[in-house]
Amino acid sequence: MRTATVCLLACMLALPAVPKAAPAPWYQWRSKADARLVCAQTSLGPGWEQAGGPYRDARCEKRIRGK
């Protein structure tokens, strides 16, 4: 009984320490081959360069202010 109480108390104390995660931002990526623009959260590879961002949405329309 005492071990269960200690475990429960430890879990309750650790809960507020869990950070709240935010979704990853989106960026515009430009192809080095044909200058085509694509919206993605991560780089598409060595043939692409970051062209704009960060954005809140997958269409790269709603810019995140302050970044």
Beta strands, then each sheet from edge to edge (+ up, - down):
strand 1: 26-31
strand 2: 37-40
strand 3: 48-55
sheet 1: 2+ 1- 3+
end
